[in-house]
Amino acid sequence: MRTLQLHEAKARLSELVEAALNGEEIIISRHGKPVAKLVGLAKPGCRELGFYPIRFESNLLEPTDSELIEAFYKQE
């Protein structure tokens, strides 16, 4: 964990954000007193709908079989 003065942290913000994303914690101080801590956020994991993950076995954008389309739109 490293400590930087506020004015230095402002000048190196992009570098510090990258370091935080890599797991480093950075303390920012003003007038020699710690005032903030910069830490990276956890990367989002796999989102699940409900309680169980859903997997699609086929490509949903592929054309559908014409017989299936006709059966879907068939009116009785």
Beta strands, then each sheet from edge to edge (+ up, - down):
strand 1: 2-5
strand 2: 26-30
strand 3: 33-38
sheet 1: 1+ 2+ 3-
end
